[in-house]
Amino acid sequence: MLTDYLHAAMGLAQYEVLGHHEGFVGKIPGFKGLIGHARTLEACRDDLQGALEAWLLIKLRHGDRDIPVVKTN
């Protein structure tokens, strides 16, 4: 179930190329404060996924109720 949520959330990710060869930034709409950044798109995706996992664990640990609903299969 958790893996499905993470996979579905990552499917919503949006990536942007930064100027001056600074790499990429990735965000997931609705996930406030969550961002990934790296020189390559693949590394940015990995960074974003790691940030998502840590973000979600912190939200759950603190009992936050503002975790976005994501449609999973």
N, CA, C and O of each residue as an XYZ file, in Angstrom:
292
protein
N       0.818     -1.190      0.000
C       0.000      0.000      0.000
C       0.868      1.263      0.000
O       0.607      2.188     -0.769
N       1.882      1.310      0.842
C       2.764      2.471      0.888
C       3.540      2.602     -0.421
O       3.711      3.703     -0.943
N       4.002      1.482     -0.938
C       4.731      1.499     -2.208
C       3.838      2.020     -3.327
O       4.294      2.781     -4.181
N       2.574      1.619     -3.330
C       1.623      2.094     -4.340
C       1.438      3.610     -4.236
O       1.383      4.303     -5.252
N       1.344      4.117     -3.012
C       1.181      5.551     -2.801
C       2.402      6.307     -3.335
O       2.260      7.295     -4.056
N       3.593      5.838     -2.978
C       4.817      6.496     -3.423
C       4.922      6.472     -4.946
O       5.279      7.475     -5.565
N       4.617      5.342     -5.538
C       4.676      5.207     -6.997
C       3.684      6.162     -7.671
O       4.022      6.827     -8.651
N       2.472      6.222     -7.145
C       1.445      7.106     -7.719
C       1.838      8.577     -7.560
O       1.653      9.371     -8.483
N       2.372      8.938     -6.409
C       2.792     10.321     -6.183
C       3.932     10.699     -7.135
O       3.937     11.793     -7.698
N       4.887      9.801     -7.309
C       5.995     10.076     -8.221
C       5.504     10.190     -9.661
O       6.123     10.876    -10.475
N       4.409      9.529     -9.977
C       3.830      9.639    -11.309
C       3.284     11.030    -11.597
O       3.076     11.386    -12.757
N       3.052     11.815    -10.559
C       2.554     13.185    -10.703
C       3.684     14.219    -10.791
O       3.438     15.401    -11.034
N       4.915     13.761    -10.593
C       6.055     14.675    -10.527
C       6.219     15.487    -11.808
O       5.959     15.017    -12.917
N       6.655     16.706    -11.607
C       6.938     17.615    -12.716
C       8.377     18.097    -12.571
O       8.820     18.468    -11.484
N       9.090     18.084    -13.686
C      10.505     18.444    -13.667
C      10.751     19.672    -14.534
O      10.068     19.900    -15.532
N      11.724     20.439    -14.134
C      12.052     21.676    -14.837
C      13.572     21.746    -15.010
O      14.328     21.444    -14.087
N      13.996     22.141    -16.187
C      15.417     22.336    -16.451
C      15.805     23.716    -15.926
O      15.158     24.716    -16.233
N      16.860     23.751    -15.140
C      17.352     25.019    -14.613
C      18.329     25.645    -15.600
O      18.999     24.930    -16.345
N      18.416     26.945    -15.614
C      19.306     27.649    -16.525
C      20.773     27.498    -16.165
O      21.110     27.052    -15.068
N      21.623     27.864    -17.075
C      23.071     27.888    -16.859
C      23.633     26.515    -16.483
O      24.586     26.424    -15.709
N      23.047     25.455    -17.028
C      23.526     24.076    -16.795
C      23.558     23.718    -15.311
O      24.453     23.006    -14.855
N      22.579     24.214    -14.568
C      22.519     23.942    -13.131
C      21.761     22.663    -12.812
O      21.668     22.283    -11.645
N      21.221     21.994    -13.815
C      20.558     20.725    -13.573
C      19.049     20.819    -13.654
O      18.495     21.561    -14.466
N      18.397     20.054    -12.797
C      16.952     19.916    -12.819
C      16.378     20.101    -11.425
O      17.057     19.879    -10.423
N      15.125     20.509    -11.376
C      14.374     20.575    -10.129
C      13.077     19.814    -10.355
O      12.459     19.917    -11.415
N      12.673     19.051     -9.350
C      11.433     18.286     -9.450
C      10.513     18.595     -8.289
O      10.955     18.765     -7.153
N       9.226     18.665     -8.591
C       8.202     18.918     -7.577
C       7.004     18.021     -7.860
O       6.821     17.543     -8.980
N       6.195     17.802     -6.835
C       4.943     17.060     -6.986
C       3.818     17.996     -6.566
O       3.749     18.396     -5.404
N       2.934     18.351     -7.498
C       1.834     19.260     -7.153
C       1.033     18.750     -5.945
O       0.675     17.575     -5.861
N       0.768     19.665     -5.025
C      -0.005     19.328     -3.840
C       0.839     18.910     -2.649
O       0.325     18.809     -1.535
N       2.128     18.666     -2.865
C       3.024     18.257     -1.791
C       3.861     19.468     -1.386
O       4.974     19.669     -1.871
N       3.306     20.251     -0.503
C       3.900     21.527     -0.097
C       5.293     21.334      0.516
O       5.490     20.536      1.432
N       6.248     22.097     -0.025
C       7.601     22.084      0.512
C       8.464     20.933      0.045
O       9.606     20.811      0.489
N       7.961     20.088     -0.833
C       8.710     18.933     -1.301
C       9.385     19.268     -2.624
O       8.731     19.713     -3.568
N      10.703     19.050     -2.689
C      11.466     19.403     -3.881
C      12.671     18.477     -4.003
O      13.243     18.035     -3.006
N      13.037     18.199     -5.239
C      14.255     17.449     -5.529
C      15.110     18.286     -6.470
O      14.588     19.090     -7.242
N      16.417     18.095     -6.404
C      17.325     18.871     -7.250
C      18.569     18.031     -7.519
O      19.110     17.394     -6.615
N      19.013     18.039     -8.775
C      20.247     17.339     -9.130
C      20.709     17.777    -10.517
O      19.987     18.470    -11.234
N      21.905     17.370    -10.879
C      22.473     17.735    -12.178
C      21.816     17.014    -13.339
O      21.686     17.581    -14.424
N      21.395     15.762    -13.129
C      20.753     15.001    -14.198
C      19.295     14.746    -13.838
O      18.912     14.807    -12.669
N      18.491     14.462    -14.853
C      17.073     14.194    -14.616
C      16.892     12.950    -13.759
O      16.076     12.949    -12.838
N      17.629     11.908    -14.046
C      17.509     10.669    -13.257
C      17.905     10.901    -11.801
O      17.230     10.422    -10.890
N      18.986     11.625    -11.581
C      19.408     11.920    -10.212
C      18.386     12.809     -9.511
O      18.173     12.679     -8.305
N      17.759     13.703    -10.253
C      16.719     14.565     -9.688
C      15.523     13.720     -9.264
O      14.949     13.936     -8.196
N      15.152     12.758    -10.105
C      14.043     11.860     -9.769
C      14.362     11.084     -8.493
O      13.511     10.961     -7.612
N      15.576     10.564     -8.393
C      15.986      9.828     -7.192
C      15.959     10.726     -5.959
O      15.516     10.307     -4.890
N      16.430     11.953     -6.111
C      16.434     12.904     -5.001
C      15.004     13.237     -4.564
O      14.707     13.315     -3.372
N      14.132     13.429     -5.546
C      12.736     13.732     -5.240
C      12.067     12.559     -4.531
O      11.311     12.760     -3.581
N      12.339     11.343     -4.981
C      11.739     10.174     -4.331
C      12.234     10.026     -2.896
O      11.450      9.725     -1.996
N      13.522     10.234     -2.682
C      14.057     10.185     -1.315
C      13.435     11.252     -0.430
O      13.119     11.004      0.734
N      13.262     12.443     -0.992
C      12.628     13.530     -0.235
C      11.173     13.189      0.069
O      10.687     13.470      1.165
N      10.476     12.588     -0.890
C       9.085     12.185     -0.680
C       8.974     11.166      0.442
O       8.109     11.286      1.310
N       9.838     10.172      0.429
C       9.804      9.143      1.468
C      10.045      9.746      2.850
O       9.321      9.438      3.796
N      11.056     10.602      2.970
C      11.350     11.244      4.261
C      10.213     12.159      4.680
O       9.822     12.170      5.847
N       9.675     12.931      3.730
C       8.571     13.859      3.992
C       7.361     13.108      4.534
O       6.739     13.525      5.511
N       7.041     11.990      3.879
C       5.872     11.210      4.283
C       6.071     10.594      5.672
O       5.146     10.599      6.485
N       7.248     10.072      5.948
C       7.512      9.497      7.271
C       7.386     10.544      8.372
O       6.832     10.268      9.436
N       7.894     11.729      8.120
C       7.794     12.810      9.107
C       6.331     13.195      9.316
O       5.892     13.380     10.451
N       5.575     13.316      8.220
C       4.147     13.645      8.320
C       3.413     12.601      9.164
O       2.615     12.948     10.034
N       3.686     11.328      8.903
C       3.018     10.256      9.642
C       3.434     10.251     11.107
O       2.595     10.068     11.989
N       4.715     10.448     11.371
C       5.218     10.460     12.746
C       4.577     11.570     13.566
O       4.304     11.391     14.753
N       4.335     12.711     12.938
C       3.764     13.864     13.637
C       2.234     13.869     13.630
O       1.611     14.760     14.207
N       1.639     12.886     12.983
C       0.181     12.810     12.950
C      -0.463     13.893     12.103
O      -1.632     14.225     12.298
N       0.291     14.445     11.166
C      -0.263     15.482     10.297
C      -1.412     14.919      9.468
O      -1.371     13.774      9.017
N      -2.418     15.731      9.281
C      -3.600     15.294      8.540
C      -3.700     15.949      7.159
O      -4.720     15.827      6.480
N      -2.646     16.635      6.757
C      -2.688     17.300      5.460
C      -1.894     16.552      4.387
O      -1.365     17.167      3.461
N      -1.814     15.236      4.513
C      -1.141     14.419      3.503
C      -2.049     14.332      2.278
O      -3.211     13.944      2.396
N      -1.531     14.688      1.110
C      -2.368     14.679     -0.099
C      -2.927     13.283     -0.420
O      -2.260     12.269     -0.212
N      -4.126     13.258     -0.915
C      -4.735     12.017     -1.396
C      -4.255     11.806     -2.810
O      -4.341     12.708     -3.644
N      -3.747     10.612     -3.086
C      -3.256     10.278     -4.406
C      -3.963      9.008     -4.856
O      -4.024      8.026     -4.117
N      -4.492      9.035     -6.065
C      -5.196      7.871     -6.599
C      -4.187      6.782     -6.945
O      -3.277      7.001     -7.744
N      -4.354      5.608     -6.339
C      -3.494      4.463     -6.619
C      -4.331      3.398     -7.321
O      -5.561      3.418     -7.270
N      -3.645      2.478     -7.970
C      -4.354      1.390     -8.674
C      -4.801      0.315     -7.737
O      -5.408     -0.665     -8.166
